[in-house]
Amino acid sequence: MAYRINKEECISCGACQEVCPVSCISEDENGKRVIDEDVCIDCGSCASVCPVSCISHVE
Protein backbone atom coordinates (compact mmCIF):
# COMPACT_ATOMS: atom_id res chain seq x y z
CA MET A 1 0.00 0.00 0.00
CA ALA A 2 1.14 3.53 -0.68
CA TYR A 3 0.01 6.96 -1.75
CA ARG A 4 -0.32 8.37 -5.25
CA ILE A 5 -0.43 11.95 -6.53
CA ASN A 6 -3.02 12.97 -9.12
CA LYS A 7 -0.83 14.93 -11.54
CA GLU A 8 -3.85 16.66 -13.08
CA GLU A 9 -4.63 18.31 -9.74
CA CYS A 10 -1.07 18.82 -8.40
CA ILE A 11 -0.09 22.50 -8.17
CA SER A 12 3.63 21.70 -7.70
CA CYS A 13 3.87 23.45 -4.34
CA GLY A 14 6.32 20.88 -2.91
CA ALA A 15 4.69 20.67 0.53
CA CYS A 16 4.44 16.88 0.28
CA GLN A 17 8.08 16.53 -0.68
CA GLU A 18 9.18 18.63 2.29
CA VAL A 19 7.39 16.50 4.90
CA CYS A 20 8.12 13.01 3.54
CA PRO A 21 10.23 11.21 6.18
CA VAL A 22 11.74 8.78 3.64
CA SER A 23 12.25 11.19 0.71
CA CYS A 24 10.18 9.10 -1.69
CA ILE A 25 8.66 12.12 -3.47
CA SER A 26 10.44 13.68 -6.41
CA GLU A 27 9.69 16.06 -9.26
CA ASP A 28 9.03 14.72 -12.75
CA GLU A 29 10.03 16.33 -16.06
CA ASN A 30 6.88 18.50 -15.98
CA GLY A 31 7.48 19.85 -12.49
CA LYS A 32 4.79 17.63 -10.93
CA ARG A 33 5.48 15.54 -7.85
CA VAL A 34 5.56 11.73 -8.00
CA ILE A 35 5.76 9.16 -5.21
CA ASP A 36 8.02 6.11 -5.42
CA GLU A 37 5.55 3.51 -4.15
CA ASP A 38 8.36 1.02 -3.47
CA VAL A 39 9.91 3.42 -0.93
CA CYS A 40 6.71 4.91 0.54
CA ILE A 41 6.11 3.78 4.14
CA ASP A 42 2.39 4.58 4.05
CA CYS A 43 2.58 7.22 6.79
CA GLY A 44 0.17 9.73 5.20
CA SER A 45 2.27 12.81 5.95
CA CYS A 46 2.15 13.92 2.33
CA ALA A 47 -1.63 13.68 2.05
CA SER A 48 -2.14 15.58 5.29
CA VAL A 49 -0.27 18.68 4.04
CA CYS A 50 -1.47 18.80 0.43
CA PRO A 51 -3.39 22.08 -0.02
CA VAL A 52 -5.44 20.73 -2.94
CA SER A 53 -6.00 17.18 -1.64
CA CYS A 54 -4.55 15.52 -4.74
CA ILE A 55 -2.82 12.70 -2.84
CA SER A 56 -4.78 9.52 -2.27
CA HIS A 57 -4.15 6.16 -0.66
CA VAL A 58 -3.86 3.19 -3.01
CA GLU A 59 -3.88 -0.51 -2.22
C-alpha positions as CSV (number, residue, x, y, z in Angstrom):
1,M,0.0,0.0,0.0
2,A,1.1,3.5,-0.7
3,Y,0.0,7.0,-1.7
4,R,-0.3,8.4,-5.2
5,I,-0.4,12.0,-6.5
6,N,-3.0,13.0,-9.1
7,K,-0.8,14.9,-11.5
8,E,-3.9,16.7,-13.1
9,E,-4.6,18.3,-9.7
10,C,-1.1,18.8,-8.4
11,I,-0.1,22.5,-8.2
12,S,3.6,21.7,-7.7
13,C,3.9,23.5,-4.3
14,G,6.3,20.9,-2.9
15,A,4.7,20.7,0.5
16,C,4.4,16.9,0.3
17,Q,8.1,16.5,-0.7
18,E,9.2,18.6,2.3
19,V,7.4,16.5,4.9
20,C,8.1,13.0,3.5
21,P,10.2,11.2,6.2
22,V,11.7,8.8,3.6
23,S,12.2,11.2,0.7
24,C,10.2,9.1,-1.7
25,I,8.7,12.1,-3.5
26,S,10.4,13.7,-6.4
27,E,9.7,16.1,-9.3
28,D,9.0,14.7,-12.8
29,E,10.0,16.3,-16.1
30,N,6.9,18.5,-16.0
31,G,7.5,19.8,-12.5
32,K,4.8,17.6,-10.9
33,R,5.5,15.5,-7.9
34,V,5.6,11.7,-8.0
35,I,5.8,9.2,-5.2
36,D,8.0,6.1,-5.4
37,E,5.6,3.5,-4.2
38,D,8.4,1.0,-3.5
39,V,9.9,3.4,-0.9
40,C,6.7,4.9,0.5
41,I,6.1,3.8,4.1
42,D,2.4,4.6,4.0
43,C,2.6,7.2,6.8
44,G,0.2,9.7,5.2
45,S,2.3,12.8,6.0
46,C,2.1,13.9,2.3
47,A,-1.6,13.7,2.1
48,S,-2.1,15.6,5.3
49,V,-0.3,18.7,4.0
50,C,-1.5,18.8,0.4
51,P,-3.4,22.1,0.0
52,V,-5.4,20.7,-2.9
53,S,-6.0,17.2,-1.6
54,C,-4.6,15.5,-4.7
55,I,-2.8,12.7,-2.8
56,S,-4.8,9.5,-2.3
57,H,-4.1,6.2,-0.7
58,V,-3.9,3.2,-3.0
59,E,-3.9,-0.5,-2.2
